[in-house]
Amino acid sequence: MGPARAAGEFLARTPGAARYEVVLQDSLAATGRGHFTDRAVRDVLGAKRTKILWRADTHDVVHPNGMVFSAFDAKGAKIAEWKVYSVGGGAICDKSKQSQSTKDVYKFRNMEEIIAHATRAGVPLWQIVEDAEGADIWDYLRTVYATMMSAVNRGLAADGVLPGGLRLARRARAIYIKAKLQAEQLRRTGLLVAYAHAVSEENAALGEIVTAPTCGSCGVLPAVLRYLKESLESSSMELLHALAVAGLVGNVVKRNGSISGAEVGCQGEVGVACAMASAAAAYLMGGSPRQCECAAEIGLEHFLGLTCDPVKGLVQIPCIERNALAATRAVVAGEMSVLSDGAHVVSFDTVVKTMLETGHDLPRLYRETSDGGLSRFVRR
């Protein structure tokens, strides 16, 4: 998504270009084919006039997902060049790390400030979202929620093999059918797993999904919302409020940490998705703002150090099962938080800071390069 967005912006800057050259660097080059990055860029700039160069050995201190776009006129002269970075969740930034596609609309710098305000003002967390984003946010979140549920439905109905060469069969439909036949406890696990698989498989099959917070972690939050809607009989507005709470958590991480697997490993993708879904679950279970913060902390803390090691660069192994596992953990984290008073030793902000430092300390081959971990030992 980030490279496609960058290509769109560069296309708008160079409407008269005859051809384009795009250099994908570091992690983008290492896993770009598996992520269909070249296809995304060519779809925007035009396949016949776009050349993709792969430079996995080029490393940049700003971010490992670097791209250099060049435009040429009909005589072959370079008329424009732009270096940009894909920093996770479809966002892009320049070398100053200033986002090119989003702006900060929240006055609170971290979760502690958010919780302090909610406690002092006596407002729920979703109210903070509405105050910052405006009342139109609910129409947007209705679209987000509908897109999530559509992905679940399509994924549950689909069979076949996922593209990319791993010959990995879709499993969501079979798991869903079996889950409905099980006793209550196993049914709960089965449904959460089926819903997470459904969305993640739609992502792997190039279907329409919601980044939550990334494409690779897209199955966690929809699975939790779908399951809790059914088990708690939550209203449509309650689900939108829960979605807003989840987004608030993700925004804190994006501001103070990272949601890029290339920068911090899968803890920044599936780990953050689990934190978002955990907070949403706690809210739907009647949790207070402090209990929602506690749930988010539990959800992220126990994914600290998780590497990003997609086999063949595809978002399939181990990514899909990680989404399913994170969905089950999120519901448990929500339950743990509402069973407590919300007080805990480690704050969410501390876990975010720890996650960022841990990710930077991970050897490069464990941060979405497909050079280490499972991707090194699994051959299919």
C-alpha positions as a Markdown table, in Angstrom:
| # | Residue | x | y | z |
|---|---|---|---|---|
| 1 | Met | 0.0 | 0.0 | 0.0 |
| 2 | Gly | 2.8 | 2.4 | 0.9 |
| 3 | Pro | 4.6 | 2.0 | -2.4 |
| 4 | Ala | 1.4 | 2.3 | -4.3 |
| 5 | Arg | 0.5 | 5.5 | -2.5 |
| 6 | Ala | 4.0 | 6.8 | -3.2 |
| 7 | Ala | 3.7 | 6.0 | -6.8 |
| 8 | Gly | 0.4 | 7.9 | -7.0 |
| 9 | Glu | 2.0 | 11.0 | -5.5 |
| 10 | Phe | 5.0 | 10.8 | -7.8 |
| 11 | Leu | 2.7 | 10.3 | -10.8 |
| 12 | Ala | 0.8 | 13.5 | -9.9 |
| 13 | Arg | 4.1 | 15.4 | -9.6 |
| 14 | Thr | 5.3 | 14.2 | -13.1 |
| 15 | Pro | 2.3 | 14.0 | -15.4 |
| 16 | Gly | 4.4 | 14.5 | -18.5 |
| 17 | Ala | 6.9 | 11.7 | -17.9 |
| 18 | Ala | 7.5 | 9.2 | -20.6 |
| 19 | Arg | 8.9 | 6.5 | -18.4 |
| 20 | Tyr | 9.7 | 5.7 | -14.8 |
| 21 | Glu | 12.4 | 3.9 | -12.8 |
| 22 | Val | 11.8 | 2.7 | -9.3 |
| 23 | Val | 14.5 | 1.4 | -7.0 |
| 24 | Leu | 13.3 | -0.7 | -4.1 |
| 25 | Gln | 15.8 | -0.9 | -1.3 |
| 26 | Asp | 16.6 | -3.2 | 1.6 |
| 27 | Ser | 13.5 | -4.9 | 3.0 |
| 28 | Leu | 11.3 | -3.8 | 0.2 |
| 29 | Ala | 13.6 | -5.4 | -2.3 |
| 30 | Ala | 14.1 | -8.5 | -0.1 |
| 31 | Thr | 10.3 | -9.2 | 0.3 |
| 32 | Gly | 8.8 | -7.1 | -2.5 |
| 33 | Arg | 8.0 | -9.9 | -4.8 |
| 34 | Gly | 6.2 | -11.8 | -2.1 |
| 35 | His | 4.3 | -8.7 | -1.1 |
| 36 | Phe | 3.5 | -7.9 | -4.8 |
| 37 | Thr | 5.2 | -4.5 | -4.4 |
| 38 | Asp | 6.3 | -4.4 | -8.0 |
| 39 | Arg | 2.8 | -5.1 | -9.2 |
| 40 | Ala | 1.4 | -2.4 | -7.0 |
| 41 | Val | 3.8 | 0.2 | -8.3 |
| 42 | Arg | 3.4 | -0.8 | -12.0 |
| 43 | Asp | -0.4 | -0.7 | -11.6 |
| 44 | Val | -0.2 | 3.0 | -10.7 |
| 45 | Leu | 2.6 | 4.2 | -13.0 |
| 46 | Gly | 1.9 | 1.9 | -15.9 |
| 47 | Ala | 3.5 | -1.5 | -16.5 |
| 48 | Lys | 5.0 | -0.8 | -19.9 |
| 49 | Arg | 6.8 | 2.4 | -18.9 |
| 50 | Thr | 8.0 | 1.4 | -15.5 |
| 51 | Lys | 11.2 | -0.4 | -14.7 |
| 52 | Ile | 11.7 | -1.9 | -11.2 |
| 53 | Leu | 15.2 | -2.3 | -9.8 |
| 54 | Trp | 15.8 | -4.5 | -6.7 |
| 55 | Arg | 18.5 | -3.4 | -4.3 |
| 56 | Ala | 18.3 | -5.6 | -1.2 |
| 57 | Asp | 21.9 | -4.8 | -0.3 |
| 58 | Thr | 21.2 | -1.0 | 0.0 |
| 59 | His | 20.5 | 0.0 | 3.6 |
| 60 | Asp | 19.3 | 3.3 | 4.9 |
| 61 | Val | 19.5 | 4.7 | 8.4 |
| 62 | Val | 16.1 | 6.4 | 8.0 |
| 63 | His | 14.0 | 3.3 | 7.4 |
| 64 | Pro | 14.6 | -0.1 | 5.7 |
| 65 | Asn | 11.7 | 0.4 | 3.4 |
| 66 | Gly | 13.3 | 2.9 | 1.1 |
| 67 | Met | 12.2 | 3.7 | -2.5 |
| 68 | Val | 13.7 | 6.0 | -5.1 |
| 69 | Phe | 11.4 | 7.2 | -7.9 |
| 70 | Ser | 12.8 | 8.7 | -11.1 |
| 71 | Ala | 11.0 | 10.1 | -14.0 |
| 72 | Phe | 12.3 | 10.6 | -17.5 |
| 73 | Asp | 11.1 | 12.5 | -20.6 |
| 74 | Ala | 10.8 | 11.2 | -24.1 |
| 75 | Lys | 14.5 | 11.9 | -24.8 |
| 76 | Gly | 15.7 | 9.9 | -21.8 |
| 77 | Ala | 16.6 | 12.9 | -19.6 |
| 78 | Lys | 15.8 | 12.6 | -15.9 |
| 79 | Ile | 13.2 | 15.2 | -15.0 |
| 80 | Ala | 12.4 | 14.3 | -11.3 |
| 81 | Glu | 13.7 | 12.1 | -8.5 |
| 82 | Trp | 12.1 | 11.4 | -5.1 |
| 83 | Lys | 13.3 | 9.3 | -2.2 |
| 84 | Val | 10.5 | 8.1 | 0.1 |
| 85 | Tyr | 9.9 | 5.4 | 2.7 |
| 86 | Ser | 7.0 | 3.0 | 3.4 |
| 87 | Val | 6.7 | 3.1 | 7.2 |
| 88 | Gly | 3.8 | 0.7 | 7.8 |
| 89 | Gly | 0.0 | 0.6 | 7.4 |
| 90 | Gly | 0.1 | 2.3 | 4.0 |
| 91 | Ala | 1.8 | 5.5 | 5.4 |
| 92 | Ile | 4.8 | 7.0 | 3.6 |
| 93 | Cys | 7.4 | 9.6 | 4.8 |
| 94 | Asp | 10.4 | 11.5 | 3.4 |
| 95 | Lys | 13.9 | 11.6 | 4.9 |
| 96 | Ser | 12.9 | 13.9 | 7.7 |
| 97 | Lys | 10.3 | 11.2 | 8.8 |
| 98 | Gln | 7.5 | 13.7 | 8.2 |
| 99 | Ser | 4.5 | 11.8 | 7.0 |
| 100 | Gln | 3.4 | 12.6 | 3.4 |
| 101 | Ser | -0.1 | 11.1 | 3.8 |
| 102 | Thr | -1.3 | 11.7 | 7.3 |
| 103 | Lys | -1.5 | 14.5 | 9.8 |
| 104 | Asp | -1.5 | 14.4 | 13.6 |
| 105 | Val | -4.9 | 15.5 | 14.9 |
| 106 | Tyr | -4.5 | 14.4 | 18.5 |
| 107 | Lys | -3.2 | 16.7 | 21.2 |
| 108 | Phe | -2.3 | 13.8 | 23.5 |
| 109 | Arg | 1.2 | 12.5 | 23.2 |
| 110 | Asn | 0.8 | 9.1 | 24.8 |
| 111 | Met | -1.6 | 6.7 | 26.4 |
| 112 | Glu | -1.1 | 8.1 | 29.9 |
| 113 | Glu | -2.2 | 11.5 | 28.8 |
| 114 | Ile | -5.2 | 10.0 | 27.1 |
| 115 | Ile | -6.2 | 8.0 | 30.2 |
| 116 | Ala | -5.6 | 11.0 | 32.5 |
| 117 | His | -7.9 | 13.2 | 30.4 |
| 118 | Ala | -10.6 | 10.5 | 30.2 |
| 119 | Thr | -10.5 | 10.0 | 33.9 |
| 120 | Arg | -10.5 | 13.7 | 34.7 |
| 121 | Ala | -13.3 | 14.6 | 32.3 |
| 122 | Gly | -15.3 | 11.4 | 32.9 |
| 123 | Val | -15.5 | 10.5 | 29.2 |
| 124 | Pro | -15.1 | 7.1 | 27.4 |
| 125 | Leu | -12.1 | 6.7 | 25.1 |
| 126 | Trp | -14.2 | 6.8 | 22.0 |
| 127 | Gln | -15.3 | 10.3 | 23.0 |
| 128 | Ile | -11.7 | 11.4 | 22.7 |
| 129 | Val | -11.7 | 10.1 | 19.1 |
| 130 | Glu | -14.8 | 12.0 | 18.2 |
| 131 | Asp | -13.5 | 15.2 | 19.8 |
| 132 | Ala | -10.3 | 15.0 | 17.8 |
| 133 | Glu | -11.7 | 13.7 | 14.5 |
| 134 | Gly | -15.1 | 15.2 | 14.4 |
| 135 | Ala | -18.6 | 13.5 | 14.2 |
| 136 | Asp | -17.9 | 12.4 | 10.6 |
| 137 | Ile | -15.5 | 9.8 | 12.0 |
| 138 | Trp | -18.5 | 7.5 | 12.6 |
| 139 | Asp | -19.4 | 7.4 | 8.9 |
| 140 | Tyr | -15.8 | 6.5 | 8.1 |
| 141 | Leu | -15.7 | 3.8 | 10.8 |
| 142 | Arg | -19.0 | 2.3 | 9.5 |
| 143 | Thr | -17.2 | 1.9 | 6.2 |
| 144 | Val | -14.2 | 0.4 | 7.9 |
| 145 | Tyr | -16.3 | -2.0 | 9.9 |
| 146 | Ala | -18.4 | -3.0 | 6.8 |
| 147 | Thr | -15.2 | -3.7 | 4.9 |
| 148 | Met | -13.8 | -5.8 | 7.7 |
| 149 | Met | -17.0 | -7.9 | 7.9 |
| 150 | Ser | -17.2 | -8.3 | 4.1 |
| 151 | Ala | -13.6 | -9.7 | 4.2 |
| 152 | Val | -14.6 | -12.1 | 6.9 |
| 153 | Asn | -17.7 | -13.3 | 4.9 |
| 154 | Arg | -15.7 | -13.7 | 1.6 |
| 155 | Gly | -12.9 | -15.5 | 3.4 |
| 156 | Leu | -15.4 | -18.0 | 5.1 |
| 157 | Ala | -16.9 | -18.8 | 1.7 |
| 158 | Ala | -13.8 | -19.3 | -0.3 |
| 159 | Asp | -11.8 | -22.4 | -1.1 |
| 160 | Gly | -8.6 | -23.0 | -3.1 |
| 161 | Val | -4.9 | -22.3 | -2.9 |
| 162 | Leu | -3.4 | -18.9 | -2.1 |
| 163 | Pro | -1.2 | -17.3 | -4.8 |
| 164 | Gly | 2.5 | -17.0 | -4.5 |
| 165 | Gly | 4.0 | -20.5 | -4.8 |
| 166 | Leu | 3.7 | -21.9 | -1.3 |
| 167 | Arg | 0.7 | -24.0 | -2.4 |
| 168 | Leu | -1.0 | -23.0 | 0.9 |
| 169 | Ala | -4.7 | -24.0 | 1.0 |
| 170 | Arg | -7.3 | -21.7 | 2.4 |
| 171 | Arg | -8.5 | -23.0 | 5.8 |
| 172 | Ala | -11.0 | -20.5 | 7.1 |
| 173 | Arg | -14.1 | -22.2 | 5.7 |
| 174 | Ala | -13.2 | -25.7 | 7.0 |
| 175 | Ile | -12.3 | -24.4 | 10.4 |
| 176 | Tyr | -15.6 | -22.4 | 10.6 |
| 177 | Ile | -17.7 | -25.4 | 9.7 |
| 178 | Lys | -15.9 | -27.6 | 12.3 |
| 179 | Ala | -16.0 | -24.9 | 15.0 |
| 180 | Lys | -19.8 | -24.7 | 14.8 |
| 181 | Leu | -20.0 | -28.4 | 15.7 |
| 182 | Gln | -17.8 | -28.2 | 18.8 |
| 183 | Ala | -18.6 | -27.6 | 22.5 |
| 184 | Glu | -18.6 | -24.1 | 23.8 |
| 185 | Gln | -14.9 | -23.6 | 24.7 |
| 186 | Leu | -13.5 | -25.2 | 21.5 |
| 187 | Arg | -16.2 | -23.4 | 19.5 |
| 188 | Arg | -14.9 | -20.0 | 20.7 |
| 189 | Thr | -11.3 | -20.8 | 19.7 |
| 190 | Gly | -12.5 | -22.2 | 16.4 |
| 191 | Leu | -14.6 | -19.2 | 15.5 |
| 192 | Leu | -11.9 | -16.7 | 16.3 |
| 193 | Val | -9.4 | -18.7 | 14.3 |
| 194 | Ala | -11.7 | -19.0 | 11.4 |
| 195 | Tyr | -12.5 | -15.3 | 11.3 |
| 196 | Ala | -8.8 | -14.3 | 11.5 |
| 197 | His | -7.9 | -16.8 | 8.8 |
| 198 | Ala | -10.7 | -15.5 | 6.6 |
| 199 | Val | -9.4 | -12.0 | 6.5 |
| 200 | Ser | -5.7 | -12.9 | 6.4 |
| 201 | Glu | -6.4 | -15.3 | 3.5 |
| 202 | Glu | -8.3 | -12.5 | 1.7 |
| 203 | Asn | -5.2 | -10.3 | 2.1 |
| 204 | Ala | -2.9 | -13.1 | 0.8 |
| 205 | Ala | -5.3 | -13.6 | -2.2 |
| 206 | Leu | -5.1 | -9.8 | -3.0 |
| 207 | Gly | -8.7 | -9.2 | -1.8 |
| 208 | Glu | -9.9 | -6.0 | -0.1 |
| 209 | Ile | -9.0 | -5.8 | 3.5 |
| 210 | Val | -8.5 | -3.1 | 6.2 |
| 211 | Thr | -5.0 | -2.4 | 7.5 |
| 212 | Ala | -5.4 | -2.9 | 11.3 |
| 213 | Pro | -2.7 | -1.6 | 11.7 |
| 214 | Thr | -1.0 | -3.3 | 8.7 |
| 215 | Cys | -2.0 | -5.7 | 5.9 |
| 216 | Gly | 0.0 | -8.5 | 7.5 |
| 217 | Ser | -1.9 | -8.1 | 10.8 |
| 218 | Cys | -5.3 | -7.4 | 9.2 |
| 219 | Gly | -7.1 | -10.5 | 10.6 |
| 220 | Val | -6.9 | -9.9 | 14.3 |
| 221 | Leu | -9.2 | -6.9 | 15.0 |
| 222 | Pro | -12.0 | -8.0 | 12.6 |
| 223 | Ala | -12.0 | -11.5 | 14.1 |
| 224 | Val | -12.4 | -10.2 | 17.6 |
| 225 | Leu | -15.1 | -7.7 | 16.7 |
| 226 | Arg | -17.0 | -10.4 | 14.8 |
| 227 | Tyr | -16.8 | -12.9 | 17.6 |
| 228 | Leu | -17.8 | -10.4 | 20.3 |
| 229 | Lys | -20.6 | -9.0 | 18.2 |
| 230 | Glu | -22.1 | -12.6 | 18.1 |
| 231 | Ser | -21.3 | -13.7 | 21.7 |
| 232 | Leu | -22.1 | -10.4 | 23.5 |
| 233 | Glu | -24.8 | -9.3 | 21.0 |
| 234 | Ser | -23.1 | -5.9 | 20.8 |
| 235 | Ser | -24.9 | -3.1 | 19.1 |
| 236 | Ser | -23.7 | -1.5 | 15.9 |
| 237 | Met | -22.7 | 1.7 | 17.7 |
| 238 | Glu | -20.9 | -0.2 | 20.5 |
| 239 | Leu | -18.8 | -1.9 | 17.8 |
| 240 | Leu | -18.0 | 1.4 | 16.2 |
| 241 | His | -17.0 | 2.8 | 19.6 |
| 242 | Ala | -14.8 | -0.3 | 20.1 |
| 243 | Leu | -13.2 | 0.3 | 16.7 |
| 244 | Ala | -12.4 | 3.8 | 17.7 |
| 245 | Val | -10.8 | 2.6 | 20.9 |
| 246 | Ala | -8.7 | 0.2 | 18.9 |
| 247 | Gly | -7.7 | 3.0 | 16.5 |
| 248 | Leu | -6.7 | 5.2 | 19.4 |
| 249 | Val | -4.3 | 2.5 | 20.7 |
| 250 | Gly | -2.8 | 2.0 | 17.2 |
| 251 | Asn | -2.3 | 5.7 | 16.8 |
| 252 | Val | -0.3 | 5.9 | 20.0 |
| 253 | Val | 2.0 | 3.2 | 18.8 |
| 254 | Lys | 2.4 | 4.8 | 15.4 |
| 255 | Arg | 3.3 | 8.1 | 17.0 |
| 256 | Asn | 5.7 | 6.8 | 19.7 |
| 257 | Gly | 6.8 | 3.4 | 18.2 |
| 258 | Ser | 6.4 | 1.7 | 14.9 |
| 259 | Ile | 4.0 | -0.5 | 13.0 |
| 260 | Ser | 6.5 | -1.6 | 10.4 |
| 261 | Gly | 7.7 | -5.2 | 10.4 |
| 262 | Ala | 10.7 | -4.0 | 8.4 |
| 263 | Glu | 11.7 | -1.7 | 11.2 |
| 264 | Val | 10.8 | -3.5 | 14.4 |
| 265 | Gly | 9.7 | -7.1 | 13.5 |
| 266 | Cys | 6.3 | -8.6 | 13.7 |
| 267 | Gln | 5.8 | -7.3 | 17.3 |
| 268 | Gly | 5.0 | -4.0 | 15.5 |
| 269 | Glu | 2.4 | -5.7 | 13.3 |
| 270 | Val | 0.7 | -8.7 | 15.0 |
| 271 | Gly | 1.7 | -7.4 | 18.4 |
| 272 | Val | 0.1 | -4.0 | 17.9 |
| 273 | Ala | -2.9 | -5.6 | 16.3 |
| 274 | Cys | -3.4 | -7.7 | 19.4 |
| 275 | Ala | -3.1 | -4.6 | 21.6 |
| 276 | Met | -5.7 | -2.8 | 19.5 |
| 277 | Ala | -8.1 | -5.8 | 19.6 |
| 278 | Ser | -7.5 | -6.3 | 23.3 |
| 279 | Ala | -8.5 | -2.7 | 24.1 |
| 280 | Ala | -11.6 | -3.1 | 21.9 |
| 281 | Ala | -12.5 | -6.3 | 23.6 |
| 282 | Ala | -12.2 | -4.8 | 27.0 |
| 283 | Tyr | -14.4 | -1.9 | 26.0 |
| 284 | Leu | -17.1 | -4.3 | 24.7 |
| 285 | Met | -16.9 | -6.2 | 28.0 |
| 286 | Gly | -17.7 | -3.0 | 29.9 |
| 287 | Gly | -14.1 | -2.1 | 30.7 |
| 288 | Ser | -13.1 | 1.4 | 31.9 |
| 289 | Pro | -10.5 | 3.5 | 30.1 |
| 290 | Arg | -7.9 | 2.2 | 32.5 |
| 291 | Gln | -8.9 | -1.4 | 32.0 |
| 292 | Cys | -8.8 | -0.8 | 28.2 |
| 293 | Glu | -5.3 | 0.5 | 28.6 |
| 294 | Cys | -4.4 | -2.5 | 30.7 |
| 295 | Ala | -5.8 | -4.9 | 28.1 |
| 296 | Ala | -3.7 | -3.1 | 25.4 |
| 297 | Glu | -0.6 | -3.5 | 27.5 |
| 298 | Ile | -1.2 | -7.2 | 28.0 |
| 299 | Gly | -1.9 | -7.7 | 24.3 |
| 300 | Leu | 1.4 | -6.1 | 23.2 |
| 301 | Glu | 3.7 | -7.0 | 26.1 |
| 302 | His | 3.6 | -10.7 | 25.3 |
| 303 | Phe | 4.5 | -10.3 | 21.7 |
| 304 | Leu | 7.7 | -8.4 | 22.5 |
| 305 | Gly | 10.7 | -9.6 | 20.5 |
| 306 | Leu | 8.5 | -11.3 | 17.8 |
| 307 | Thr | 10.5 | -11.5 | 14.6 |
| 308 | Cys | 9.2 | -10.9 | 11.1 |
| 309 | Asp | 10.2 | -14.0 | 9.0 |
| 310 | Pro | 7.7 | -14.5 | 6.2 |
| 311 | Val | 8.6 | -17.6 | 4.1 |
| 312 | Lys | 9.4 | -16.5 | 0.6 |
| 313 | Gly | 8.4 | -13.0 | 1.5 |
| 314 | Leu | 4.8 | -14.0 | 1.3 |
| 315 | Val | 2.3 | -12.9 | 4.0 |
| 316 | Gln | 1.2 | -16.5 | 4.6 |
| 317 | Ile | 3.6 | -18.5 | 6.7 |
| 318 | Pro | 3.7 | -17.8 | 9.7 |
| 319 | Cys | 1.7 | -14.7 | 9.3 |
| 320 | Ile | -1.8 | -16.1 | 9.0 |
| 321 | Glu | -1.6 | -18.4 | 12.0 |
| 322 | Arg | -0.1 | -15.5 | 14.0 |
| 323 | Asn | -3.2 | -13.5 | 13.3 |
| 324 | Ala | -5.4 | -16.3 | 14.5 |
| 325 | Leu | -3.3 | -16.7 | 17.7 |
| 326 | Ala | -3.3 | -13.0 | 18.4 |
| 327 | Ala | -7.1 | -12.9 | 18.1 |
| 328 | Thr | -7.6 | -15.5 | 20.7 |
| 329 | Arg | -5.0 | -13.8 | 23.0 |
| 330 | Ala | -6.8 | -10.5 | 22.5 |
| 331 | Val | -10.1 | -11.8 | 23.9 |
| 332 | Val | -8.3 | -13.3 | 26.9 |
| 333 | Ala | -6.4 | -10.0 | 27.5 |
| 334 | Gly | -9.7 | -8.2 | 27.5 |
| 335 | Glu | -11.1 | -10.6 | 30.0 |
| 336 | Met | -8.0 | -10.4 | 32.2 |
| 337 | Ser | -8.3 | -6.6 | 32.3 |
| 338 | Val | -12.0 | -6.4 | 33.2 |
| 339 | Leu | -11.4 | -9.1 | 35.9 |
| 340 | Ser | -8.9 | -6.7 | 37.5 |
| 341 | Asp | -9.3 | -3.0 | 38.6 |
| 342 | Gly | -7.0 | -2.0 | 35.7 |
| 343 | Ala | -4.0 | -1.3 | 37.9 |
| 344 | His | -0.7 | -2.8 | 36.7 |
| 345 | Val | 3.0 | -2.2 | 37.1 |
| 346 | Val | 4.0 | -1.9 | 33.4 |
| 347 | Ser | 2.2 | 0.9 | 31.5 |
| 348 | Phe | 1.2 | 0.6 | 27.8 |
| 349 | Asp | 3.6 | 3.5 | 27.0 |
| 350 | Thr | 6.5 | 1.6 | 28.6 |
| 351 | Val | 5.7 | -1.4 | 26.5 |
| 352 | Val | 5.6 | 0.7 | 23.3 |
| 353 | Lys | 9.0 | 2.2 | 24.1 |
| 354 | Thr | 10.4 | -1.2 | 24.9 |
| 355 | Met | 9.0 | -2.6 | 21.6 |
| 356 | Leu | 10.7 | 0.1 | 19.6 |
| 357 | Glu | 14.0 | -0.4 | 21.3 |
| 358 | Thr | 13.7 | -4.2 | 21.0 |
| 359 | Gly | 12.9 | -4.0 | 17.4 |
| 360 | His | 15.9 | -1.8 | 16.7 |
| 361 | Asp | 18.1 | -4.3 | 18.6 |
| 362 | Leu | 16.9 | -7.2 | 16.5 |
| 363 | Pro | 19.4 | -8.3 | 13.9 |
| 364 | Arg | 18.4 | -7.1 | 10.5 |
| 365 | Leu | 17.7 | -10.6 | 9.1 |
| 366 | Tyr | 14.8 | -11.0 | 11.7 |
| 367 | Arg | 13.1 | -7.8 | 10.5 |
| 368 | Glu | 11.2 | -8.7 | 7.3 |
| 369 | Thr | 14.0 | -9.7 | 5.1 |
| 370 | Ser | 13.1 | -13.4 | 4.7 |
| 371 | Asp | 16.8 | -14.1 | 5.4 |
| 372 | Gly | 16.3 | -15.5 | 9.0 |
| 373 | Gly | 14.0 | -17.4 | 11.2 |
| 374 | Leu | 11.4 | -19.7 | 9.6 |
| 375 | Ser | 12.0 | -18.3 | 6.2 |
| 376 | Arg | 15.6 | -19.6 | 6.3 |
| 377 | Phe | 14.6 | -23.2 | 7.2 |
| 378 | Val | 11.2 | -23.7 | 5.6 |
| 379 | Arg | 11.3 | -24.6 | 1.9 |
| 380 | Arg | 8.2 | -25.4 | -0.1 |
